């Protein structure tokens, strides 16, 4: 595969496996919302508050997790994260009220995601492949995260429907346990030299790298528009099952839609990983946001049907995780590899703040109005604005330091 050695392929496969279940389980937790809230007396708003807290914890601890990979290595960070993730699913499966939901789905899974999800997995991939291979490999890793929903959502829905939501949560726990050995194996990256010889020694500290990043307009705009990406996607993963239930659709349609999203995520991730190696990554990000907003508007304006829901899932899935290889590749181009995981985590904070509003804000608006109309309209409007801002940012001339880094990286 692209001329990669067997040790590199093994590390990439393990990182992809870890990312598959880290993202897949998290994207499928909305399937538990309706039966869980009815069974233990937790309101929809309180369940979505836990998911929103998960996203904030994930976002704000992501830069810390990325920085710790420089000091402690990827293996330690990823393995601890996988253990936290499994603990979170166990706590959620045993929850008797809001505290268990908040600790399990919120705190522990949020911490686990910061150590096992896209920013860390893609930093592993970026470290051991050449600049020419990087964008495509990042697309492959992003596709692995997409496969997770394709696997996790149908399993969770089938087990929950047949045996109750607690058994569905235990099924997710079993999948989460696979992440632990995968994280350990992917940690072999700590002993592997980068595939490209460094042109110059990078002696920068974490603070210096952060100061450099916040002075770059292109990085700050990308981080801000990432807010809308998180808001749109977490609104869908959290509230689409509830929306379809309210509209009288078959409960299995929710799992099918999430599975279709996961399947087309694979194609979108591979396509945008390939495209990011050929065209401007920031312009591609903006086009994704604009197209995604248009698709959201089309779907929610019309009454849902099984056919329209699956078509919607296919299109939105294609536009879903394609942002991940573009953002990861852009950060590597701008600032190099040493602090990539940390700086990607800084950008990701905007995504997670948006995720908070997508999950909790969507729940509040629904409880206040009894419909999702205000929520989806806000998602569409902000998405269009963010997309146009990101496209405009693509034509801003980069600073001399970023231009030099791109030249050194062979970008």
KOLDRENDREN-252749 format. One line per 5 residues: their letters; for each residue x, y negated, z of C-alpha. Coordinates in steps of 0.001 Angstrom, whole numbers, padded with zeros to 6 digits. Each point is the difference from the previous one (the first is absolute). Example, Ala and Ser with C-alpha at 12.3 -4.5 7.8 and 13.67 -1.06 7.14 Angstrom:
<sites>
AS) 012300:004500:007800  001370:-003440:-000660
</sites>
This chain:
<sites>
XXXXX) 000000:000000:000000  001681:-003187:-001282  003376:001657:000546  -000346:000116:003802  001997:002477:002070
XXXXX) -001653:002732:002077  000726:-001696:003393  -001506:-003260:-001268  -003061:001825:-001327  -000480:001752:003353
XXXXX) 000089:-003300:001901  -002410:-001604:-002460  -002380:002972:000228  000020:-000135:003813  -000550:-003775:000016
XXXXX) -002847:000450:-002482  -001595:002703:002184  000210:-002223:003083  -001533:-002907:-001916  -002717:002228:-001487
XXXXX) -001538:000847:003358  000833:-003274:001713  -002019:-001940:-002565  -002576:002676:-000801  -001246:000521:003561
XXXXX) -000077:-003702:000725  -002033:-000698:-003157  -002518:002698:000956  -000802:-001058:003569  -003090:-001873:-001206
XXXXX) -001623:003396:-000638  -000178:000510:003777  -001637:-003354:000742  -003699:000834:-000322  -000032:003331:001931
XXXXX) 002508:-001216:002611  -001872:-003197:000821  -003299:001876:000337  001509:002726:002184  001949:-001977:002604
XXXXX) -001933:-003261:-000009  002662:-002217:-001593  -001301:-002772:-002273  001103:-000370:-003621  001638:-003319:000911
XXXXX) 002009:001653:002798  001126:002850:-002253  001091:-002489:-002652  001737:-002028:002728  002182:003050:000697
XXXXX) 000802:000344:-003714  000716:-003724:-000160  002308:000267:003030  001733:002936:-001698  000768:-002201:-002975
XXXXX) 001278:-002881:002123  002226:002313:002058  001256:001625:-003186  000711:-003370:-001589  001700:-001676:002925
XXXXX) 002136:002997:000974  000988:000785:-003610  002896:-002513:-000085  001235:001373:003344  -000116:003566:-001314
XXXXX) 001821:-001092:-003146  002674:-001770:002019  000474:003041:002245  000852:002160:-003014  003208:-002030:-000359
XXXXX) 000981:000618:003646  -001406:003448:000780  -000429:001551:-003442  -003032:001038:-002000  -000291:003472:001577
XXXXX) -000569:-001276:003541  -002493:-002652:-001075  -002024:002255:-002303  -000119:002972:002389  -001172:-002113:002946
XXXXX) -002581:-001568:-002291  -001333:003387:-001102  -000332:001094:003636  -001899:-003212:000841  -002320:000590:-002952
XXXXX) -000824:003556:001121  -000556:-001198:003569  -002419:-002631:-001294  -002069:002570:-001864  -000118:002225:003093
XXXXX) -001203:-002885:002179  -002651:-000920:-002573  -001233:003591:-000273  -000486:000113:003788  -001428:-003534:000349
XXXXX) -003019:-000494:002255  -000392:-003746:-000484  001537:-003221:-001269  003282:000446:001905  000802:003296:-001717
XXXXX) -000901:-001421:-003410  002110:-003116:000597  003042:001928:001232  -000190:002774:-002590  -001140:-001675:-003222
XXXXX) 001412:-003367:001024  003214:000017:002020  001653:003378:-000666  -000887:000357:-003673  000984:-003643:-000547
XXXXX) 003429:000659:001510  000328:003221:-001978  -000790:-001745:-003274  002696:-002623:000527  002597:002814:000065
XXXXX) -001372:002371:-002653  -001900:-001979:-002623  000947:-001824:-003200  002665:-002452:001185  002152:002673:001650
XXXXX) -000569:002750:-002573  000792:-002331:-002893  003108:-001316:001720  001197:003619:000195  -000584:000379:-003728
XXXXX) 001583:-003337:-000922  003176:000828:001943  000938:003126:-001928  -000933:-000768:-003608  001560:-002375:-002501
XXXXX) -001542:-003381:-000902  -000988:001378:-003402  -001931:002852:001634  -001332:-001969:002965  -003315:-001364:-001270
XXXXX) -001089:003352:-001423  001005:001899:003149  -001884:-002508:002150  -003026:000584:-002198  000322:003750:000536
XXXXX) 000175:-000487:003777  -003012:-002303:-000095  -001834:002664:-001980  000759:002451:002808  -001793:-002320:002394
XXXXX) -002927:000062:-002366  -000167:003791:-000043  -000601:-000121:003742  -003532:-001369:-000335  -000728:002552:-002712
XXXXX) 000903:002763:002486  -001104:-001479:003319  -003395:-001503:-000854  -001664:003193:-001351  001450:002114:002834
XXXXX) -001131:-002463:002658  -003483:-000387:-001474  -000522:003750:-000456  001117:000853:003540  -001950:-002894:001544
XXXXX) -003192:000892:-001859  000190:003662:000913  001457:-000098:003510  -000328:-003554:001319  002169:-003092:-000020
XXXXX) 002306:001279:002763  001008:002995:-002079  000506:-002381:-002912  002386:-001983:002184  001827:003206:000973
XXXXX) 000329:000806:-003721  001671:-003378:-000465  002247:000832:002988  001126:003209:-001707  000924:-002000:-003099
XXXXX) 001814:-002576:002146  002192:002723:001514  001433:000706:-003467  001540:-003470:000124  002360:000920:002856
XXXXX) 002295:002457:-001857  -000310:-002116:-003148  001293:-003059:001884  002905:002022:001415  001041:001264:-003432
XXXXX) -000373:-003436:-001620  002324:-001273:002738  002909:001653:-001845  000152:-003298:-001858  002003:-001347:002968
XXXXX) 002965:002172:-001025  -000243:-000761:-003715  001924:-002798:-001652  -001939:-002436:-002196  000004:001087:-003628
XXXXX) 001433:-003353:-001040  003304:-001260:001365  -000544:-003331:001737  001406:-002946:-001948  000704:-001878:003223
XXXXX) -000260:000799:003676  -003233:-001192:001614  000882:-001250:003486  -003247:-001894:000520  -001921:000373:003244
XXXXX) -003730:000618:000247  -000567:-003639:000966  002014:-001287:-002956  -001893:002256:-002400  -003314:-001195:001433
XXXXX) 001017:-003666:-000240  000990:000510:-003615  -003318:001681:-000802  -002251:-002658:001514  001797:-002692:-002007
XXXXX) -000854:001729:-003290  -003343:-001297:-001411  -000521:003074:-002174  000330:002315:003004  -002339:-002091:002165
XXXXX) -002686:-000226:-002705  000232:003742:-000595  -000434:000572:003745  -003025:-002314:000154  -001775:001529:-002990
XXXXX) 000675:003433:001500  -002562:-001088:002642  -002812:000312:-002545  001246:003395:-001162  -000336:001341:003534
XXXXX) -003388:-001601:000550  -001519:001515:-003139  001393:003499:000430  -000736:000493:003695  -003480:-001448:-000471
XXXXX) -000630:002789:-002493  001559:002880:001938  -001811:-001021:003193  -003393:-001085:-001313  -000633:001792:-003303
XXXXX) -001276:003176:001744  -002349:-002113:002136  -001172:-002015:-003012  -000829:003147:-001966  -001831:001508:002992
XXXXX) -002124:-003140:000326  -000831:000232:-003701  -001232:003580:000474  002823:001721:-001858  001113:003578:000727
XXXXX) 002584:-000056:002849  002362:002100:-002111  000099:-002829:-002583  002151:-002042:002409  002637:002722:000118
XXXXX) -000224:000469:-003768  000476:-003732:-000559  003007:-000141:002333  001391:003079:-001698  -000412:-001585:-003436
XXXXX) 001705:-003132:001302  002862:002183:001193  000255:001835:-003298  000086:-003151:-002122  002379:-001551:002523
XXXXX) 002526:002516:-001263  -000375:-001189:-003585  000037:-003664:001014  003073:000396:002189  001909:001779:-002756
XXXXX) -001085:-002559:-002597  000897:-003063:002060  003247:001616:001137  000864:000417:-003682  -001312:-003460:-000933
XXXXX) 001932:-001675:002835  003235:001136:-001620  -000947:-001787:-003212  -002032:-003109:000829  -000142:-002656:002689
XXXXX) -001046:001674:003251  -001627:-003109:001467  -002133:-000592:-003098  -001141:003626:000082  -001016:-000437:003657
XXXXX) -002145:-003002:-000888  -001697:001870:-002843  -000837:002854:002387  -001672:-002373:002475  -002077:-001702:-002704
XXXXX) -001080:003277:-001606  -000840:001567:003364  -002226:-002973:000917  -001883:000259:-003286  -000663:003705:000575
XXXXX) -001234:-000641:003562  -002439:-002614:-001269  -001360:002325:-002693  -000564:002890:002404  -001668:-001850:002858
XXXXX) -002264:-002148:-002169  -001776:003118:-001284  -001792:002685:002064  002402:002918:000502  -000490:003305:-001770
XXXXX) 002170:003134:000182  001315:-000726:-003478  000802:-003664:000583  001618:000821:003346  002359:002536:-001534
XXXXX) 000850:-002324:-002909  000623:-002777:002521  002234:002345:002002  001988:000876:-003115  000621:-003622:-001037
XXXXX) 000678:-001344:003481  002226:003004:000685  002125:-000779:-003046  000442:-003543:001358  000520:001085:003627
XXXXX) 003501:001035:001047  001675:-001267:-003155  000853:-003066:002089  002333:002040:002240  002819:000741:-002503
XXXXX) -000265:-003558:-001327  000408:-001599:003441  002742:002428:001045  001859:-000524:-003258  -000351:-003786:000207
XXXXX) 001395:-000071:003553  002971:002177:-001014  000691:-002289:-002962  -000202:-003126:002126  002012:001030:003048
XXXXX) 001767:003326:-000584  -000353:003290:001876  001461:-000489:003484  -002998:-001841:001465  -002555:001110:-002569
XXXXX) -002117:002008:002472  -000134:-002944:002415  -000758:-002666:-002611  -002543:002202:-001729  -001565:000342:003442
XXXXX) -000100:-003794:000346  -001899:-000249:-003287  -002183:002852:001169  -001096:-002014:003045  -002130:-002127:-002323
XXXXX) -001576:003165:-001383  -000868:001224:003483  -001484:-003315:001147  -002220:000260:-003061  -000801:003586:000951
XXXXX) -001167:-001218:003409  -002485:-002350:-001624  -001063:002652:-002514  -000829:002546:002700  -001203:-002077:002959
XXXXX) -001277:-002985:-001977  -001982:002311:-002261  -001545:001633:003080  -000906:-003337:001581  -001572:-001337:-003196
XXXXX) -001988:003191:-000423  -001332:-000077:003564  -000875:-003703:-000346  -001746:000211:-003384  -000999:003664:-000288
XXXXX) 001632:000236:-003445  003472:-000040:-001486  -000771:-002843:-002447  002009:-002707:001779  002955:002332:000532
XXXXX) 000421:001120:-003608  -000476:-003530:-001329  002776:-001248:002281  002245:002835:-001208  -000623:-000910:-003640
XXXXX) 000513:-003761:000405  003210:000250:001986  001334:002667:-002344  -000393:-002238:-003031  001768:-002900:001721
XXXXX) 002855:002243:001167  000432:001554:-003425  000272:-003357:-001760  002480:-001246:002624  002136:003108:-000447
XXXXX) 000025:-000309:-003793  001058:-003648:000288  002759:001022:002451  001427:002390:-002583  001096:-002957:-002116
XXXXX) 001747:-001870:002830  003745:-000060:-000547  001766:002174:002627  002628:-001494:002273  003657:000431:-000931
XXXXX) 000461:002559:002787  -002869:002171:-001236  001173:-000346:-003606  003469:001162:001080  -001465:002942:001957
XXXXX) -002026:001086:-003030  003101:-000126:-002159  001967:002079:002507  -002825:002538:000219  -000191:000332:-003751
X) -003595:-001302:000013
</sites>
